[in-house]
Amino acid sequence: MANGGRSRHGDPTEEGVVGEPRLAEGPAPADPHAVGEEVAAVLKSAQEAAATIRRTAQEEAMRIRAAAEAFVEQRSKETQREVAHLLGKAEARLAGADAEVGRKLRQADQEARERLDNLEAAAARYEEWIENMVEVFRGATSNLEDLLRSRLGESGTRDRDEAQEDVLRQRAAPGNRF
């Protein structure tokens, strides 16, 4: 070995060692105070970098949170608008259905009144017809009674049943009316 018996991996000044950090060449500082100042400077620089990274991360988190809240707010407003729209449509349909039901009820009520009026008029006509028929039957009965009395008075010997049968036969003959 050309480096005095040390292996290639053991010499930190040699290049090409894989996986290990390469140390700076040159003599190590002799003054411990200088080493402390250098460590303090590195530590201060690391703390400043960490603070900057922390501040940047917090700012980014706040921007992300604000964007997320804005997105949620926007979606909430869109959802509220959509719900209001759907509710409006549903209320309009309900109002339309109520109006249709009301119209059909009024129409059915009107038709029922018309049918009742027609039935009452028909009943009045039939009642009048029946009264007329009763008058006709009363008149016919009176005529038959008068006729029977007159026939009974003429025949004297016939009995009443035979007289009634004769009158009915005469009246039942074609062309005769009561």
WOBELKA-V738826 format. One record per backbone hydrogen bond with DSSP energy under -0.5 kcal/mol. CO is the residue of the C=O (numbers start at 1). NH is the residue of the N-H. Records with the same first field share a line. If there is no record, write none. Layout:
# WOBELKA-V738826
CO: NH ; NH
This chain:
# WOBELKA-V738826
1: 4
7: 10 ; 11
8: 11
10: 12
11: 14
12: 23
16: 18
17: 20
21: 23
30: 32
31: 35
32: 36
33: 37
34: 38
35: 39
36: 40
37: 41
38: 42
39: 43
40: 44
41: 45
42: 46
43: 47
44: 48
45: 49
46: 50
47: 51
48: 52
49: 53
50: 54
51: 55
52: 56
53: 57
54: 58
55: 59
56: 60
57: 61
58: 62
59: 63
60: 64
61: 65
62: 66
63: 67
64: 68
65: 69
66: 70
67: 71
68: 72
69: 73
70: 74
71: 75
72: 76
73: 77
74: 78
75: 79
76: 80
77: 81
78: 82
79: 83
80: 84
81: 85
82: 86
83: 87
84: 88
85: 89
86: 90
87: 91
88: 92
89: 93
90: 94
91: 95
92: 96
93: 97
94: 98
95: 99
96: 100
97: 101
98: 102
99: 103
100: 104
101: 105
102: 106
103: 107
104: 108
105: 109
106: 110
107: 111
108: 112
109: 113
110: 114
111: 115
112: 116
113: 117
114: 118
115: 119
116: 120
117: 121
118: 122
119: 123
120: 124
121: 125
122: 126
123: 127
124: 128
125: 129
126: 130
127: 131
128: 132
129: 133
130: 134
131: 135
132: 136
133: 137
134: 138
135: 139
136: 140
137: 141
138: 142
139: 143
140: 144
141: 145
142: 146
143: 147
144: 148
145: 149
146: 150
147: 151
148: 152
149: 153
150: 154
151: 155
152: 156
155: 157
159: 163
160: 164
161: 165
162: 166
163: 167
164: 168
165: 169
166: 170
167: 171
168: 172
169: 173
170: 173
173: 176
